[in-house]
């Protein structure tokens, strides 16, 4: 945890996952493993899924989709080749944890252990799915022909609907947990965080849920032979997603390199673009921008000074916030023209933000308001006579025309929390700053 105190919400999630893990392993060890062949097959699948996260970045929402799908399939497994299974909730937890531990050993050996947040969430969400499915399925399965007549048998229409309901509730449970943990760590507003998590379900999240359900249903009909058949599409999806993520990383590195051109040429101070991008992203999260909007905001913040390369004489210290309004707008328009030629994703949206960063805030889109305020803050803190508190005070004095009051106060809250920014010039502000 880098020496920092674990937030109470995160500690509660860790504690709950640890208690479930201990109970599952103890119960399974005491009573023995039901259907050991099935448990071994799913344990191996989960371990392979963990191994397949090789090369995943810690920023990925789901670094081991195959492992998650296999865990979900085992939680929703009611039959294998037409024979009713008898494993319970605690055995599901034990098999999932054991498979994940085996698959994680090579990563730990390389010094890249799993993210604890992902592990804790998987244990809790899989246990939730198993609690929703296993007891009811076992009780219904014991009814035999009656279950088939009322449509709750393994091939009845209500069975499929119930499985879909469990999947939706499980996905919602995971989104709520992820948002709560991120909220506890960052203190960003909970609503936008939950919205981002729910939006992500349309991507890799939906693939994990669908594959888990299909694996469970396929195993019910064809037995364990269904597992290798149905895991291949998700592996291919994971490979495609990794390539897409690599392309995005390359784009970001290209933009960061372009942003450094103004520093290398001596037009802006060292680290200025990175500081503005880090603080702008934090302010954007504070104000509820979504993931794609934050990406565009970050790109625009990195390239907001690129127009200075067109100047004959550099601005002293690169502090465009201290220039006359007309000169600021001229530099902004030059920067927007450069951005449009880069060919980066969302170049038009980024260019609009760069071009309009010098306009009066009432005429700007929200991302441009954020970039303008954060850029002015960093320019002003470069003056040793101003400092962080003096810079915020000057921003507040300019809220009648230049800076949106909500953006300035959001920036003050971010700074008071000490949100890390590359090469930040001053430490976190005291909490009373947020009250003006």
N, C-alpha and C positions, 0 to 999 in steps of 0.2 A: 504493500500500500504506500510505498515511498515514504514511510515514516509518518503518514498522516492518519488521523483518527478516522475509523470507519463510521460512517453515518449510522444512526440508530435503525433506520429502515433497512439498509443493506445488511446490518448485523442480524436483524430479525429474519431476513430472507435466508442468509447463510445458516443461521441457527435452525430454522425450520427444515431446510434441505439436509443439514447434518443429522438432525434427529430422525428424519424419514429414512436416510441412508442406514443409520445404525439399526433402526428397527427392522428394516428390510433384510439386512445381512444377518442379524441375530435370529430372526424368525425362520429364514430360509436355512440357515445352518442348523437350527434346532429341529425343525420338522423334516428337512430333506427337500430336494428339488422335485417338484411335480413335472412329469414329462421331460426328463433331462435332455433328450435329443432335440426337442423343440427349443428349450431354453438355450442349449449350446448353439444352435443355428442362429438364433436371433442375437445372442451374445457376440458371435463371430461377425455378424453383419454390422453391429454397432461398432465393434473394434475396427473393422475395415473402414467404416465411415469416419472414424477419428483419424485413422492413418491417411485418409484421402484429403484431410484438411491441410496437407503439406503445402506450404507456400501461401496459405491464407494470411491476410493481414488482420490485426486485432480490431480494425475498424469495421470489418464485415459484420453485418447483422446476424448472419448464420454461417459461421466458419465450417461447420460439419453437417451439411444438410442430409447426407445419407445416414449418418448416425442418428440424427433427430427423427428422420422418417422411420428407420428401423425400430427405434424406441417407441414411437407412437403406434406402429403396427403391432408390436407385442402387447401394448396396453389395450388395443382394440381387438385382439385375437380371441375369437370365441370357438372356432373349430379348426381342425387341421385334417384335410382330406376327408371331410364328412364326419369326423369324430370330435365330440365335444371336449374342449380343453378344460382343465381344472385349476390352472395356476391362478393365484389371487393377486391382490394389489401389492402386497409386500414382496412377493417374488418378482413382480414386474420391476419394482424399484431396485431389488438386488441384482437382477440380470442386467439392467440398464447401467447401473453404476459399475458392475464388474467389467462389462464390455468396454465402457468408456475408459476405465483405468488401464486395461490391457492395451488399448489403442493409443493411449497417451504416453506410454513409457518411452517410445522413441523420441517423441517431442521433448519430453523432460530431459532425456539424455543430451539433446542438443541445446538445452537451456531455454526452450520455448514451451513452457507448460501451458495448459489451457487457461483461458480467462475464467476466473472463478464465477463471475456473473453469469456466463453462459451455462456453466455446470450447474449452478444452483437453480437457475430457471428451468433447465431441462428436467431436473429431478422433480421439481414441484409441478410442472405442467404435465409430465408423464403420469405422476401420481394422481393428479386431478382427473386426467382422462381415464385412468384405470378405475378410479373410484366411481366415476359416472357410468362406466360401461360394465365392468366385471360382475359386481353383485347383481345387477338387474339381469344381465345375460344369463348368469348361472341359475337364477331363480326361474326365469322364463324357459330356459332349456329343459329344466326338470319337468315342465308341464307336457312335454311331448307333443302329441297331436293337437292338443288344445292351443298351444302356441302357434302352430301352423294355421289353425282355423281363424284365429283373430288377427293374423298377419304379422305376428311378432316372432315367427320362426326365422331361421337364418336366411331364408330367401323371400321373406314376406316384405310387402311395401313399407310397413311401419318400421321394420328393422333397418332398412336403408335410410329412412328419414331420421330415425333416432341416431344412427351413426353420423349422419350429416350434422345433426344438432350438437353432438358431442364434439365433433371437429371444430365447429364454430365457437363453442364455449371454450375449448382448449386454446384456440388461437387468440381469443379475447383475453383469456387468463394470462397468456404469455405476454401480450402487448401491455396489459396493465402492470405486470411485474417489471417489465423492462422500463416502462415510463417512470414507475415509482423509484426504481433504483437510480436512474439517470437524474431524476428530480432531486433525490437526496444528495447526490454527488455534486450537482452543479447549481441547484436552486433556481433553475430556469422554470418558467411557467409550465404547469403540468399539462394543460390542454393541448398546446402545440406539440409537446413531446408525444402524447398519446396519439394525436392525429398522424404524426409521422410514422409511428409504429403500425397503426392500422393501415396506412397507405402502403407500407412495405409488405403487408400480407398479400397484396395483389401480385407481388413479384415472387421471390424465392420462398416466401412463407406459404403461398398457395400451392407451390410445387411440392413442398415438404408434406403438407396436410393431405394433398391428393395422393401422393405416392404412398404415404402411410396407410391410408384407407384402402387403396387398391391392393397393397401387399397383404393386408389382413383378409380382405375378401378373396384374393387369389389363393392364399394359403388355405382358406376354408374349403375351397373346391379342389385344388390341385396338390395340396400338400406343400412341403418345403421346397419343391422344385420351383415354386412361383417366386421365391426370393431373388435368386440371381437374374431371373427374367425381368422383373419389375424394377430392379435397382439400376439397370443400365441407363434408362432414359434420364434418371436424376443425376447420374454420374456425368453424362454428356452435358446436361444443363449446367452442372457445377463447373465443368471445364469451360464452357462458353462464357459463363459469368466471370470466371477468373480472367479470361482474355479481355473481356470488356473492362474489368477493373484495371487491368494493366494498361489499356489504352487511355483510360481516364487519368491514371497516374502520370502517364507520359505527357498528356495535355497539360496537366497542372505543373509539371516540371518545366515545360516549355514556357508557360505563362510566367512562372517564377523567374526563369532566366531572362525573359524580356523585361520584367520589372526591375531586375538588377542592373539593366543597362544604364538607367539614370544614375545609379550609385557609382558604377564604374566610370561613367563619364564625368562624375563630380557635380551632377546637378542636384542630387538629394543626399541627405546623410545616410550613413551605413545603417541598414536594417529598417529604414523608415517604412518601406512598402510592406514588409512582413509584420511590423507592429500594427500598422493600420488595418491589414487584412485580419489579423488575429482578434483585435478589439472589435472590428466591424462585425465579424462573425458572431462574437459573443453578444454584442448588442442586438444583432438580428435575431438570435435565439431568444433573448430576453423579450423582444417585441413580438414573438410568435411567428416568425417566418418559417416556412416549410423547408425540407431538405433541399429540393431543387432550387428554391429561391436563395438559400444560403450559399449554394455553390456559385450561382451567378454573382451574388454579393461579394464573395471572396475573390473571384476573378476580377471584378471591377475594382475592388480595393487594392489588389496587387498592381493593377495597371493604371491607377488613377493619375499618376504623374508622368505617364509615358509621353504626353504632349510636350514636356519640357525639352525633349530632345530636338525639337524644332526651333528652339530659341537660340539666338546668336550669343547673348550674354546670359549666363546662368543666374537664376534667382538666388540671392544670398541665403545659404543654408537650405535652399529648396523650399522655403516657407511660403507657399503660394497663398496661404490664408492671410498673410499680411499685405498682399498686393491689392491694388484697386479692383473693383468688381469687374470692369471691362476687361482688364488684363487676365483675371482669373477665368472669365468665360472664353477668351481667345485660346488660352492654353488648354482648357477643357475640350473645346471643339477640335483642336489639333490632335489631342489624345484620342478622341472618339474616332477620328478618321484613320488613325494608325490601327486601332483595335479592329475596325471593320476589315482591314486587310490581312489580319492574322489567320483567319479561317478556323479559329478555335470554336468549340461547341458554344452555342448561344451567343455568338459574336455580336449580333445585332442588339440583343438585350444588354450585354455588357457595355457596348458602345453607347447606348442611350444613357446608362447610368454615368459613365465617364463624362459624356457631353453635358449633362445637366447638373453636375455636382456643384457648379458655381451659381446656379439660379437661386432666386429667393425660394425658401423652403416650401411655401404654399404652392409653388408651380412644379415641384419636384415629385417623382415617385419616392416611396419610402426608402428603397436602397440608396438612392442618391442623397437623401437627407442624412442617412447614417454615415456614408462615406465622407460627406462634407464635415459633419461634426467631429468625427474621429480624426480625420486628417488635420483639422484645425487644432484639436487637442494636442496631437503629437507635435505639430509645428510650434505651438505655444510652449509646450514643456521643454522644447529645445533651448528656450531662452532661460538661462539659469536664474534670471531675476524674477521670472514668472512662477515656475514650479507647477506642480500638479493642481494644488488648490487654487492658485491664481488663474490657471488655464480654465478650470471649470467655472470660475466666477466670470471670466470674460465670455465664455460660451453662454452663460445664463443672461448676461447683459445683452447678448445679441439675439435672444429668442424672439424679439419683436419682428425681425425681418430675415435674419440669416439662418438661424438654427431652430428646428422644431423643439419645443420645450420637452415633449415626451421622450425624444431621442436623447437630449442632454441628460435628463434625469435617469434614463436607462443606462447611459454611459457611466453616470456617477455610481449607480448600484453595482454595475459590473466591476468597476475599479475598487469599490469598497470591499468586495469579496476577494480581491486579489487574484482575479482570473489571469492565468499566465499568458504573457505575450512575449514573443521573441525579443530578447535584449531590451526589456522594458526599462525605461530610464529612472523610474521611481517606484517605490514599493506600494503596497495596497493602501488605499485611503482609509481613514477612520470611518466608522459606520455613520457618524453624525453628518458626513458629507451628503448622504442621500436625502437629508432633510433640508438642504440648502443652507 
